[in-house]
Amino acid sequence: MMFASCDATIHFYPEPDLKPDQNASQIRINVDWSGYGKKEPTGMTVQCYHTESGKRTKNIDNNTDYVMPSLLPGRHWATVFNQTEGEFNYIGFRGLDAVETAEAYIRLQNTPKWYVGRSGGDSHTAGEPEWLAVDTIMTDVVGLHNEVGSPDIRVVGTLHPQNIIYTLHLTIHTENIGNLRSARAAISGLASGRRLSSDRPNDNSETVTHIIESDYWSRSRSHSDRNTGFVKADIRCFGLPGNHSGKPEENTLEFQVMLADGETVLKYEIPVGHLIEERDCPANKRGDNLNLYIELWLDPPLPPGGDSDWGFGAEVEDWGEEDEIVVPLG
């Protein structure tokens, strides 16, 4: 259901380079997780790229306070992310050989059999990413003043990892809320990933669809009118594409409901690109909480019917055929 709260334990790290470059100096780069706000990670990956030669130095460590790589003289781009590349189920990494191309992306997943996708679209279903924190800085100049193993280690910079994973909050209001037995949904048009050195998600070059299964949803009745209510679901994602322009057709919410009779299924296809609201986090949160919101009224509302036990026994094979309703919002 938005890399630093991953609970996986790092079991193995590669041996350090036993023959470092004779021109290299051992330095220290601090890593400050205090502004992240999630659970401090059990390990981290720090990569340094020499600005002139492009030489990459990679450090993986269970100590998340600092690394002490041996670097060539000059300045370096330093990038950090929590955990290691192989410790994420739904996030992949590519382009790590250069700071300009280093990228985290959402892994594509098998499409559930109930979701047929949008006709004529290049849509891929994706898993819900784990929390991911990154930062990239330019270090101070590395000189030749320290030999490898010297007790006098110079600090050339501090990394401040920040969360780059969003939580998408969906709220759908309707009349006749008691006639709703179970819900599921798919939302298309979200970002496929993010460059580690970028301040925004990638542009939309492919259509990524996140599946929101029945167990993600909760149901509530309105206090003022017990006949009306809403369902809510939260799901993590990489946010909106960097070139998102707020047009309705850029994001489609396919919302399916099973009614209280356990047989009738309604499917709504709702353009929601203009309804997605991004709210800035407080300055002192340092990017910890990134939130997107969608809130709407179901139109047409659910029909009158029985009063169901919410989510009772609504397995995938129980849903049957859908009655499709296209809702042209905006």
Secondary structure as the mmCIF struct_conf table of DSSP 4:
data_model
#
loop_
_struct_conf.conf_type_id
_struct_conf.id
_struct_conf.beg_label_comp_id
_struct_conf.beg_label_asym_id
_struct_conf.beg_label_seq_id
_struct_conf.end_label_comp_id
_struct_conf.end_label_asym_id
_struct_conf.end_label_seq_id
HELX_LH_PP_P HELX_LH_PP_P1 ALA A 8 ILE A 10
HELX_LH_PP_P HELX_LH_PP_P2 PRO A 14 ASP A 17
BEND BEND1 LEU A 18 LYS A 19
TURN_TY1_P TURN_TY1_P1 GLN A 22 ASN A 23
STRN STRN1 SER A 25 VAL A 31
TURN_TY1_P TURN_TY1_P2 SER A 34 TYR A 36
BEND BEND2 LYS A 38 LYS A 38
HELX_LH_PP_P HELX_LH_PP_P3 LYS A 39 PRO A 41
BEND BEND3 THR A 42 THR A 42
STRN STRN2 MET A 44 HIS A 50
TURN_TY1_P TURN_TY1_P3 THR A 51 SER A 53
STRN STRN3 ARG A 56 ASP A 61
BEND BEND4 ASN A 62 ASN A 62
BEND BEND5 ASP A 65 ASP A 65
STRN STRN4 TYR A 66 VAL A 67
STRN STRN5 SER A 70 LEU A 71
BEND BEND6 PRO A 73 PRO A 73
STRN STRN6 GLY A 74 GLY A 74
STRN STRN7 HIS A 76 ASN A 82
BEND BEND7 GLN A 83 GLN A 83
HELX_RH_3T_P HELX_RH_3T_P1 GLU A 85 GLU A 87
BEND BEND8 ASN A 89 TYR A 90
STRN STRN8 ILE A 91 ARG A 94
TURN_TY1_P TURN_TY1_P4 LEU A 96 ASP A 97
BEND BEND9 ALA A 98 ALA A 98
TURN_TY1_P TURN_TY1_P5 VAL A 99 THR A 101
STRN STRN9 GLU A 103 ILE A 106
HELX_LH_PP_P HELX_LH_PP_P4 ARG A 107 ARG A 107
STRN STRN10 LEU A 108 LEU A 108
HELX_LH_PP_P HELX_LH_PP_P5 ASN A 110 PRO A 112
TURN_TY1_P TURN_TY1_P6 LYS A 113 TRP A 114
TURN_TY1_P TURN_TY1_P7 SER A 119 GLY A 120
STRN STRN11 SER A 123 ALA A 126
HELX_LH_PP_P HELX_LH_PP_P6 GLY A 127 TRP A 131
STRN STRN12 ALA A 133 MET A 138
HELX_LH_PP_P HELX_LH_PP_P7 THR A 139 VAL A 141
STRN STRN13 VAL A 142 VAL A 142
BEND BEND10 LEU A 144 HIS A 145
TURN_TY1_P TURN_TY1_P8 VAL A 148 GLY A 149
BEND BEND11 PRO A 151 PRO A 151
HELX_LH_PP_P HELX_LH_PP_P8 ILE A 153 ILE A 153
STRN STRN14 ARG A 154 LEU A 159
STRN STRN15 GLN A 162 ASN A 163
STRN STRN16 TYR A 166 GLU A 175
HELX_RH_3T_P HELX_RH_3T_P2 ILE A 177 ASN A 179
STRN STRN17 LEU A 180 LEU A 190
STRN STRN18 GLY A 193 ARG A 195
TURN_TY1_P TURN_TY1_P9 LEU A 196 SER A 197
BEND BEND12 ASP A 199 ARG A 200
HELX_LH_PP_P HELX_LH_PP_P9 PRO A 201 ASP A 203
BEND BEND13 SER A 205 GLU A 206
STRN STRN19 THR A 207 ILE A 212
HELX_RH_3T_P HELX_RH_3T_P3 SER A 214 TYR A 216
STRN STRN20 SER A 218 ARG A 221
BEND BEND14 HIS A 223 SER A 224
TURN_TY1_P TURN_TY1_P10 ARG A 226 ASN A 227
STRN STRN21 THR A 228 CYS A 237
BEND BEND15 LEU A 240 LEU A 240
TURN_TY1_P TURN_TY1_P11 GLY A 242 ASN A 243
HELX_RH_3T_P HELX_RH_3T_P4 PRO A 248 GLU A 250
STRN STRN22 THR A 252 LEU A 259
TURN_TY1_P TURN_TY1_P12 ALA A 260 ASP A 261
BEND BEND16 GLY A 262 GLU A 263
STRN STRN23 VAL A 265 PRO A 271
TURN_TY1_P TURN_TY1_P13 GLY A 273 LEU A 275
STRN STRN24 GLU A 277 ARG A 279
HELX_LH_PP_P HELX_LH_PP_P10 ASP A 280 PRO A 282
HELX_RH_3T_P HELX_RH_3T_P5 ALA A 283 LYS A 285
TURN_TY1_P TURN_TY1_P14 ARG A 286 GLY A 287
STRN STRN25 LEU A 290 TRP A 297
BEND BEND17 ASP A 299 PRO A 300
HELX_LH_PP_P HELX_LH_PP_P11 PRO A 301 PRO A 303
BEND BEND18 PRO A 304 PRO A 304
TURN_TY1_P TURN_TY1_P15 TRP A 310 GLY A 313
HELX_RH_3T_P HELX_RH_3T_P6 VAL A 316 ASP A 318
BEND BEND19 TRP A 319 TRP A 319
HELX_LH_PP_P HELX_LH_PP_P12 GLU A 321 GLU A 321
STRN STRN26 GLU A 322 VAL A 326
#
